[in-house]
Amino acid sequence: MKLCCVQLFNAGSLDDVLLIWKAKSASMDADCSIDIQLLCGSGLTTTRAYLLSQRLPEAEAALQRLLDCEKAGDFEDFSVEGHSAQYAAYYTP
């Protein structure tokens, strides 16, 4: 499931943000293994704005978690390119 989310992250489409969130929130194990950063394939600022524009409970929950994680420092030095490179290195044999 995480690898699928990584692929969606790399595609960078805002249409996939809530799909990744749904996967992340499917279970406690999924929540732990699917990084919050994977929601942000279009960038942190763009993803925040997108979630804020959605009038859905799941978008509000995702936005709140994103904001909490941002306050906790989980997005320090975050870049789409950097995270993409990390995932590529991890999944490349």
C-alpha positions in Angstrom: 0.0 0.0 0.0 2.9 2.4 0.8 4.5 1.8 -2.6 1.2 2.7 -4.3 1.1 5.9 -2.2 4.7 6.7 -3.2 3.8 6.3 -6.9 0.8 8.7 -6.4 3.1 11.1 -4.5 5.5 11.0 -7.5 2.6 11.8 -9.9 2.0 14.9 -7.9 -1.7 15.2 -8.6 -4.0 17.0 -6.1 -6.7 14.5 -7.0 -4.8 11.8 -5.2 -4.3 13.6 -1.9 -7.5 12.3 -0.3 -6.9 8.8 -1.8 -3.6 8.7 0.0 -5.2 10.0 3.1 -7.9 7.2 2.9 -5.1 4.6 2.6 -3.2 6.2 5.5 -6.2 6.3 7.8 -7.4 2.7 6.9 -5.7 1.2 10.0 -3.2 1.9 12.7 -0.6 0.0 10.8 -1.2 1.9 7.6 -1.2 5.2 9.5 2.3 4.3 10.9 3.7 3.1 7.6 2.4 5.7 5.1 4.3 8.9 5.8 2.3 12.2 6.1 4.6 13.7 3.6 3.2 11.4 0.9 0.1 13.7 0.8 2.3 16.5 -0.5 3.4 15.4 -4.0 2.3 18.8 -5.3 4.2 20.6 -2.5 3.3 21.4 1.1 1.8 24.8 0.4 -0.3 23.6 -2.5 -1.6 20.6 -0.6 -2.5 22.7 2.4 -4.5 25.1 0.2 -6.2 22.2 -1.6 -7.3 20.5 1.6 -8.5 23.9 3.0 -10.7 24.3 -0.2 -12.3 20.9 0.2 -15.5 20.8 2.3 -15.2 17.2 3.4 -14.6 15.7 6.8 -11.7 13.7 5.6 -10.1 16.8 4.1 -10.4 18.6 7.4 -8.9 15.6 9.2 -6.0 15.4 6.8 -5.4 19.1 7.0 -5.4 19.0 10.8 -2.9 16.2 10.8 -0.8 18.0 8.3 -0.7 21.1 10.4 0.0 19.2 13.6 2.9 17.4 11.9 4.2 20.6 10.4 4.2 22.2 13.9 6.1 19.1 15.2 8.8 19.7 12.7 8.0 16.7 10.4 8.3 19.0 7.3 11.6 20.7 8.1 13.7 20.7 4.9 10.8 19.0 3.1 11.0 19.1 -0.7 9.1 17.0 -3.2 12.3 16.3 -5.1 14.2 15.3 -1.9 11.5 12.9 -0.8 11.1 11.4 -4.2 14.8 10.7 -4.3 14.7 9.1 -0.9 11.8 6.8 -1.9 13.6 6.0 -5.2 16.8 5.0 -3.3 14.8 2.9 -0.9 12.8 1.0 -3.5 15.6 0.5 -6.0 17.4 -2.8 -5.7 
